[in-house]
């Protein structure tokens, strides 16, 4: 009776996929061709099902009739049709379970009953539908946070913010299949597939599962993190420049975790997956990000009498940390907490026994509502914790020399809508630093966490109480008011291959003559500010007359740091200044060495399916010869797979060809790796026109 169905969809997602892709709440049409005439008494029943064990009770199976909107919210309506053909419009509800569906049709003719599989389709979240929990009202926002397949991730230092291009590629071939496979590989799915699939109508649930699955710590997820040692058995995290290669590698190697990632990699991959599923998502960078292991909102740092960092605490402050925000409403918390929700796939702390974080409402974080789901206290500490620095003497006595309530959570950044410029979203996370409201919120959070104003917990587990109290035993308060001040300054922008020139400026704040014992050290550090290799250490006595200012120039030569420098290209300089009477002074300077630049030129117009030549120019600033060079290029709509070109010397010009396969604004990313440079990156935006 039924010859074949034809699916049509009104939504062009730009997805490279052989199945029909739909968004929930969106109408789509089916054309049914019949060999015999449809009779008025024929009864048409549709069955849409998803998951391994579809059930009506779990909303993973729905049964609805023609011209009848059932309790499930699914409906089928007959449109104008020709003889022998029936055109139908089917609409799914805005709260339907997302995933891969089968659609069946049952026809009851009274004397004859038939059933046929009409086909398969994939249903996604729908930010265009006002009744969907992920609805986003502004079309430009939807274009950016759902449809944009490339972007910018910010990193570096609070006073030297850098940008890096990232290829999200959520509409590339296989990526949607991979995103659905990630859900099917989760612990929740393996424990109870039916319940897991039934919960996939909720962006809160889906996003939390993805935050656990992007890292490999518990669930053999996508990316394995590594922050120490060599990366011989995998890829240096700095060498990734997009999600597509990572996700395909995980998928094609039968779900074996991809080595290795760090925070921006986890955030880039999660942005790809969530956008592919239809959840508006963006990448956020928090500069001076606190990792508060015991959640007492105080980051304690210990140094010895030479100024060297001691590892007596699990707390840390990262130069930057990258996470995600996704946009949806919070039915579990109330409408006040709707909007941007923080999600963090970097495996830092367990949440309910699993390395996952969020979704935490940015409004809850700003208001200090650290008792609300999920992981609001951890994110609040990341942007609001106070910093306290202690000198640890050999007799176990501790002296607090530095306390800063404004250091943490600086220049919280994301890419602007429609451009590659940086937008500061710090105001979304907290009130102005030092304001009365900001301190009130901080005290509110302390109270909700059961932490006293001294940083001690009033209600904690034994393990956490041991840390928070033991650290403060035998502590000594600062000895009087400061009698000296100082600053570490860079004399010029630090460039890799050149000496680093600095000046230590000291000021006597009183009229008495002062002898200051200065202990200066410099170490190569990771972006987590964990020291790895000592570069320089010296001490000397400086005499200052009444209210005198003295400047002491010094340098860190290239020969001193070249073999110590980590891939992060970061150096931490510390100066501890002690006087006989008065408080000690600690100064720190984070230095990020600049890599040489890549120049990218694309010759001629860029047109779909027509080759264009690309020329990359690199100038070696070092006296040594650069060897073992590899140039990589990628870009959604420009290159189907990541391009790699190996060459053995530091040739100043490399050429290759691209053949665009999608029109519109496209981002071409290029990076260079060699024996001396771990990662030199550049990108260029291209306007690709359709074939005329």
N, C-alpha and C positions, 0 to 999 in steps of 0.2 A: 504493500500500500504506500509506504513512505519511501521516496527515492533517495534523497540525500538532503542534509541541512546545510545552510550557508550562514555563518556567523558574521555579523558586522558590529563594529564598535565605533562610538562617536569620539573616543579619546585617543589621540595619537601620542603615545608616551615616549617615542623615540627609542623604544626597547628593541634590541636585536633578538627576536624570539619567534619561534614557529607557532606557539600557542596564542590563543586570544588572551590579551591582558586587559582586565577591567578594574575599575575602582568601585568600591561598594557605594551604594546609593545612586549609581550611574545606570542609565537605561542603555540597553543594547538590543539589537534586532536579530531575529533568526528568520530565514526564509525556508519554508518546508515545501518540497515538491512532491506531489502525490500522483501515483499511477491511476488511481480511481477517484471518483468524486466523493468529497467529504459530505456526509449527511448531517442534517441538523441535530440528530440525536447522538452523534458521536461525542463521547466524553474524553476530553484531553486532560491528563494529569502529568505534571512535571515533578521530577525528583532531582534535587541538587544535593550533592553529598561531598564531604571532604574528610580526610583523615583515615586511619586504618580501620576504625570501628564506628562508622557513622551512626548517630542516634538522635532522634528528634528531641529527646529530653536534654541533650547537651548542645543543641543548636548546630550540630555538625551534619544533620540531615533535615531537609525541609521538603514538604510535599504541598504543592499548590496547584490549583486548577486554573484553566483558562478563564479570563474575565472575573477573577475572584482573588482579592487580596486577603490572604489568610492571616492568622495570628502571628505567623512567622515574619511578616513584613515583605515577603517575596510576592511578586505579582507577574502575571502574563496577560497581555492585552492584544487582541487581533487588530491589525491595521488594514488599510485598503489593500486588497489582494486581487491578483489575476486568476483566471480559471486554471485549476490544477496546482495553484501555488497559494500558500498561506504565509503572510508576513506577520510576525509576532514581535512585540516589544516586551522585554523582560527587565524587571527592576529588582535589585537586591536591596535590603534595608541598610541603613547607614551604620548599623551596629553588627553587621554580619561577621562571622569568623573569616579571617583572611587565610589564603592558601590556595592550593590546587584543588579544583572541583571537577566532578563528573556530572553531566547533565543528561538525564534520561527522560524519555517521553513514553507514557503509557496511554494507549487509545482503547477505549471500551466501546465497541459498536453494538453492544447488546448480545449479538450472537458470536462475536469474535473479539478476542482480547489480544493485543500485541504490545510489545515493548521494544524500544530501540534506544541505543546510546547515541545521543545527538553530538556529543563531543566533550572536550575538556576545555577548561579555562582557568586562569589564575586571577584571584580576587585580591586587591590591595586596599590599604587605607586610602581615604579620599580627602585631601585638604581642601578641595573645591566644594565639598558638600557641607552646607551649614549644620546638618544634624550629625556629622561625624565628629568624634572626639578630637580628631587632629585638625579640625577645620581652621584654616588661616584666611582671614578676610582679605588681605591685601595681595593683589595679583603679582606685584613685583617681588614681594616676600616669597610667594609660592615659586616663582621662577628661580629665585636664588636658592632657597632651602630645600626644594624638592627636585627641580629640573636641572640645575646647574651641575654639570658633571666634572668640573674642575674648580680649584679654589686655592686659597692662600692659608698657610699655617705660620703663625708668628712664633719666634723663639729668640734666644740671645740673652741679653741682660736688660734690666729695667731702664738703664740709661743708654742702651745700644740695642734697640729692638730691630731684629732682622725678619725678613719674610722669605718663605720657601713655598714654591708652587707644589701643589699636590693634585694628582690625577685620581679623582674619585671613580669615574667610569661606571656609574651605577646602571647605565643603559647598555653597556657592552655585552657582547655575546656571552652566555653562561652565567652572568653575574646574578640575575634573579634566581636561577636554579640553585646557585650556590647559597644565596641568602636563605632560601627555603630549606636547603639541606642543613644549614647551621641550626635552624630551629629544630629539625628532626634529630640532630645529634646531641641535643642538650640532655642534662641529667634528668630534668623534669619529664622529657619525652620518653626517656628510657625507663623511668620509674612507672609512669602511667600515661601511655600515649593518648588515650581517650580524653582524659582530663586536661592534658597539656594542650591538645588541639582545640578543645572547647574554650580555653582561656585566650585564644589568639584573636578574639574580637576586641581585646583591651590593650591599648598602646602602653599602659603602665606595665602590664605583664610582659608583653613582647620585648619592650626596650630593656627591661631588667634581665631577661633571659639572654639577650644579645650581649649585654655588658659582661656577663659571665662567660659567654662562648667565644668572644673575640680573643680573650687570653686563654692559655692552655693549662693553667695551673690545676684546675679541678676536673675539667670535662674534656680534655684532649681537644681543646678548641683550636682556633686558627693560628694564633701567633704565640711563640714562646719568648718570654722576656729575658733580657740579660743586660746587666749593668757593670759587670766586672770581667776582667780577663780578655782573652783573644776571641775572635769570632771565626776561627778557622773552620769549624764544623757547620758554619752557616753564613749568613749575610750580615755585615755590619749594619746596624740600624740606620746609620747615617746615609747608607747607599740606597735606601728605598726612596722613591719619589711618587709612588702611587699605590692604590689598593688592588688594582686589577691583577697584576702579576702575583701578588701575595695570595689573593683569594683563589685564583686558578691553580696555583701551586698546591695549596691545601686540598683542593677538590680533586685534582688529577692524581695526587699521590695518596688517594684513599684516606683523606682526613688526618694525615700526619702533620702535627704542628710545624709551622714554618719558622725557621730560626733566622734572625732574631729580631725583636722589636723593643722599642722604648716608647715613652708616653705618646709622642706625636704619631707614631705608627699605629698604636692601638686606637687612637682617636680618629685617624684618617680612615682606617678600615671600618670602624663602627659607623662613621658618617656615611660611607658607601652603602653598607647593609641597610641601615635605617631608611635612607633616602630611596633605596630600591624597593623597599616595602611600602613606601608612601608616607612615612613619618617625617615631617619637616625637621631638619637637623642641621646644626652648624658646629664648627670647631672653635673652642675657646682656649686661650692661653692666659694663665695666671702667673705673673712675675712675682718672684719672692714667695713661692708657694710653700706653705708649712705642711710637713708630714708629722702630725701630732699622734704618736703611737698610743699614748695613754689618755688621750682626749681630756686633758685638763686645761686646754687653751693657753698653755705656756710652753714655749719651745726653749729648752735649756741647752746651752752650748758650753762645753768645758775646754779650757786651754791650760797648758802648763806654764811655768814661769818664763819659758822662752817664747810663748805665743803659739806654740804648736797645738793643733786641735787634738783633743783626747776623745776617745770613743767610750764615754761613760754613760751615754744615754742613747735611746733608740730614736729620739726626735731628730729632725733634720729640716733644713730650709733649702729647697731647690731653687736654682736661678730662675727656672720656669717650670711649669707643669701644664700639660695639655689634656683637656677633657672635652666632652660634648655637651650640647644642650639640644633637647628635642621639645617640640611644641605640641602640647595636648592639655586637655582639661583633667582635673583631679577630682573625680567623683568620690574618691575615698577620703579626701581632706576637706572639700568644700570649694566653692567657686573662687574664693579669694586667692587660692593657690594655683589657679589655672595659669597657663602660659608656658614660659621656658622652664624646663626641668633639667637638672644636671645629671649626667650619666658619665661614669668613668670606668673604662675597661682595663686600665692599667692595674695589674694585681698588686695592690699595696696592703690592704687589710681585708680580712674576711667579714662578710655581712651575712648573718644567719648561716654561718658555716661554710660559705662559698666566697671565692674572690670575685665579688661583684660590687657595684656601687651605683645607687640611685634607682629610680629617679627621685631627686631631691628638688623641691620647688625653690626657685631663686627667691621668691617672695618669702618663703619660710626662712631661708638663710638670712635675708636682709632684716627680718623682724626678730631673729634670734630664737625661732621656734624649733629648737634642736631636738625636741622630743618627737617630731613627726617623721613618718616614713617618707622616703627611705634614705638612711645615712646622712641626714641633714647635719648632724653634729660633726661628722668627719669633714664635710665640705665647709661648714662654718669655720672650723679651725684652720682649714687651708687658706682662707682669705682674711681671718680675723685674729689669729693667735698672737699673743705678745711674745717678744723675744727677750730672753735673759741670758747674759754671758757671765760665766764664773771663771776665776782663776783657781785651779786645784793645786794646792801646795803639797809637798812630799809628806808632810805630817797629817795628811787627809783633811786639813783645814781648807775651807772654800771661802772665797771672797767674791761677792757680786760686784761686778765693775760696770755693768752695762745693762740697761733695760730700755726697750723700745716698743711702744705701743702702735707705731705707725709703719713699721718695716714690711709687714706681711700683707700680701694681696694688693699688689701695685699694677696699674695699667692693664687691667683685665681686658683682653683684646679679642676681636673677631674681625673677619672680613666684612666690608661694607656690602650692602645690597647693590648689585649692578656694577660695582667697580672693585679694583684690587686694593683700595686704600684701607687703612686700619680704623676701626671704630672702637672707642673705649666704652666698655659696658660695666665699669666698676660700680657705678651708681645703682645697677641692678642687684648688686650683691651686698652693699653696705652703705650706711650714711657717711657723710664726709668725716674723714679721720680727725679725731680730736674733738669733734662736736659733742654736745651734751647728749644728743640722741644716740650717737654711736656708742658712747660709754654706757648708756642705759641699756642698750641692746646687749652689749657684752656682759654686763652684770646679770641680766635676765638669763642669758645662756649659761653662765656659771651656775646660777641657782638651779636651773632645770637639769644640769648635768651633775648636781650634787658636789660642786667644787667650791672651796672657800676662796676668798680673795688672795690668799697666799699661794694658791695653786694646789692645795691639798684637797683630796677627795674626801667627802663625808660619807659617801656610799659607793664603794668600789669593791671589786673582787680582790682577793688576797694578792694576786700577781700584780695588779695595777697599783694597789696600795703600797706594795714593796718598792716599786719604782718611784712613785711620786713623793714618798716620805723619805726614803733612804737618800735620795739626791740632796735633800736639804738638811741633813744632819751635819753638825759641825760647821754650819755656814756662818760667815761674818758679813755684816752689812758694810757698805761702802764707808770708808774712813773720812768723813767730812765732805765739804763741798769741793768740786774740782778746782784745782789751782792752775791747771794748764789745759789748753785745747790744741787740736791739731787736725791735719787733713793730709790725705794722700792724693796727689794729682798726677795725671798723665800729662806729659809735656807735648805729646803728639799722638795721633791715632796709631795704635799698634798694628803693624802689618807683619805677617809671617815672613820670616827670612831677614828681618831687620832687628836691631837692638831696641829694647823697650826702655824709654826714658821717663823717669818719674821724679817727683819732688816731694819730700816730706816737709810739711810746714808746721812749725811748733810756735805756740804763743804762750807767754807767761801772763797769767791773768791777775797776778798780784805784784806788789812792789818789792817783795823779797827776792833775793838772788836764788836761782834754782839750778840744781844739777839733776838732769833727767837721764835715766838709764834707758836707752832705746834698744829693743830687741826686735829685729826685723827678719821676716822669713817670707819666702815665696815657694809655692808648691803648684805643680800641675794638678788640676782637679777635674772631676766630671761635672756635668751640668747639675747634678744633685749636690754639688759642693763637697763631695767626698774627696779628701786629699789622696793622691796616688803616688806622686814622686816629688821629693824635695828638690828644689832648684837652687835656692839661695838662702843663706842664713848668716847674719852678722849682728854684732852688738857694739854699741859705743856710748860714751857719755857725752851729753850735750849740755853746755852751760848757757843759761838764759838770764840776762839782767832784768832789772825792773821793767815789767810789761813789754819785754823785748819779743820781737818776732824773728825767727830764724828759719831759713829754708835750706834744706840739705838735699842736694841732687844725688841721684844714684841711678844705676842702670842694670837691666838684666840683659846680658848679651845673647845673641842668637846661639852662639856656641854653648851657652849655659842651658838654654831651654830646648834646643832642637831635638835632643834625644829623650827628653823627659815628657814632652808635650803629648797629651792624649788626643784622640780623634776629635774631642769636643773643642780643642784649641783654646782652653780656658786656663787661666792662671789666677790664683788667689794670693794676694800680697797682704801680710799682716804685720802691723807695727804695735808692739806693746811698750808703753811708756810708763815707767815707774818713778815715783818721787818719794822722798823720805816721809814727808808729811802731805797728806791729801790723797784723793782717790787716784787709782791707776787709770790710765787712758788706753783704750784699745781702738785701733783704726784698721779697717779692712778695705781692700780695693779689689773688685772683680775685674779681670781683664779678659777680653775676648779678641783674639788675634784675627785680623781680616785676611780672608783668602783672596787670591787674585780673581779677577773677574773674567767671565766668559762673554764674548760678543757673538750674538746669533743673528745671522742675516738670511732671509728667505727671498729668493730671487723670482721675480715675475708674479703674476696674479695666482692666487690659490683657488682652484676650481675643483669641484667634486669629480673624482675619477681621472684627474689629470696630474701628472707628475710635476713636482716643484723641487728645485735644488735648495739645499740648506748648507750654509757655510758657518762653521764655528771657529772662532779665533781665541787663542789662549796665549798669554805671555808668561813665561816662567820667571818669577822674581828672584829665584835662588841662584846661587853660584854653582850648585850641584846640578848634574844632569838628571832630569826626571825620566824615569823608566817605568816599564810595566803599565803603560797607560791603557785605560779602557774608557771609551765614551759611550754613554747610554742615552737613549732618547725615547720618549713616550708621549702620548697625548691622545685622548679619546677623540675619535672622528678623524684622526690623522694617521695613526699607526695601529694596526690590528694587534700587534704584539710589541713588547719592548724591543727596541733595536740596540744591539751591542756591537761596537767596533773596537777591535784590539789593535794597538800599534806600539812599537817598542821604544820610541824616542819622544822628545818633547816638541814635535812638529807644531808649529804655531797655527796651522790651519787644517781642519778636518772637514770633509764634505760628505754629504749623504743625500738621499732622496726620500721624499714623502709623497704618498698618493692619498689625498683626503677622500674619505668616504661618507662624510656627513657635512652638511652646510651649517652656517652660523658662525658665531664667535668661538674659536678653538684655541686651546692653550698647548703650545709645544714646549716640552721641558727637556733640558739637556743637563747631564752632569758628568763630570770627569773625575776618575779615580786613578791614582798612581802610587808609586812607592813613597812619595813625599806628601801627597795631598790626599786625605781620606775622602774628601767630598767638596768639589767645586761645582756649584749649581747656577743655572740661569734659565730663564724662560722668556717666551715672546708670545703675544696674543696675535692671532690671525683671523681675518674675516674670510671665511670660505664661502664662495658663491655656488649656487646650483649650476648644473650643466645647462647651457643655453640651448 
